[in-house]
Amino acid sequence: MQTTLQRTKDILGTGLHSGKPVRLRLCPAPAFTGLVFRRVDCAAGTQDIPVSPKYWVEASLCTVLQNEFGVRVSTVEHLLAALHGCGVHNAIIEIDGPEVPILDGSADPFVRHVLNAGLRDLDAPVQVLRVLRPVEVSVNGASAKLLPAARLEIAFEIDFADPAIGHQSEDLAMSNGAFLRELSDCRTFCLRKDVEMMQANGLALGGTLDNAVVFHDGTILSPGGLRRSDEPVRHKMLDVMGDLYVAGYPVLGRYEGIRAGHALTGRLLQALFSDPANYQIIDSDQTLSAALPGAGAKLEDLRLSA
C-alpha cells in the first residue's frame, strides 16, 4: 500500500551552499499526492514544487527542482534518498527557503526523523516505475545507465587522484532496509581545493568539517575520519537513491554509474521519460512491494548510534 507520515516532523538546519538557517516540516498527505515541496516563504499559488522529472533543473553540485513560476528548491537529494529508502510515497514538505538543510551531510538524520514520525498505510496500491529497456547517457568519460531488473540495484564506480579516495566501486540491491544499513550514514565529500573554489564563488557557505568529508593530499581533514572505508562511493550511491526518486515513483531497475553526478543522473531520467516504450507505471502487488527499498525498514537497521 502507499504510505505517508503518521504525524508532522520539524527539521532545523543550515543550507550547504547558502549558509542560511532553514526550517523544514514533513507533513502527511493523501494517496496519489506524491512528494511536494511547498515554499512557505513564497506567494500563495506559486509555492508548490512537485517532485517530478518535469520540474528538474540541471545543476552540477546538487539536485534542483523548479516550478512554472520560477520557484525552486535545491539540495533535495539526501532528503529524497531518505524518503525513498524508508518507503514514503506521499508527503508535503514545507520549507521556508530555497535549500534543504545539509544536517550531517548524509541521509541518516532525515531517516531518523521519518521513522520517528512513523509511517501510515493508505488505501491505495503503490505505483512503481519499471524500467523496460536499457537507457544510457554519457559525457566526458562519465556515464549513467538504467537497465531492466526485478528490484532496485545500484552499481557505482569512482576514481580520484587523491590517494585517500582513489578507485572505489560497489554494487548493492536496495531491498529490505538495505539503504539504511549500507548507505544512509555516508556523507558528502570533497577536496579542500574544491571547497576553497566554491566558497570564493559564493557557494558551500554552510559547509564545515562536520557536514562533509574533506580530503587534502591523501589525508582526511574531517574529525573522526571515515565512517566506512569506501564512504565516498557509497555516498554517490546515496545520491542516486535521491536523484532516482525525482521520477516520482519507486524504481525497479538497475542503475550503473561511472563517475556520474547529479546532472548526469537527471539527464538519465529525462532520457528514460523521453520514450514511453522505456518504462511502465504499474500497481505493486504484495510480492513486488516486499522488494521495494522501504519494505521492512526500521531504526535498528541504522549503523550509527542513536
Secondary structure, DSSP 8 states (H G I E B T S, - for coil): --EEESS-EEEEEEBTTT--EEEEEEE---TT--EEEEETTS-TTS-EEESSGGGEE--SSS-EEE-TTS-EEE--HHHHHHHHHHT---EEEEESSSB-B-TTSSSHHHHHHHHHH-EEE-SS--EEEEE-S-EEEEETTEEEEEE--SSEEEEEEEE-SSTTT-EEEEEEE--TTHHHHHTTT---EEEHHHHHHHHHTT--TT--TTSSEEEETTEE-STT--SSTTHHHHHHHHHHHHHHGGGSS-EEEEEEEES--HHHHHHHHHHHHT-GGGEEEEE--HHHHTTSTTTT--GGG--S--
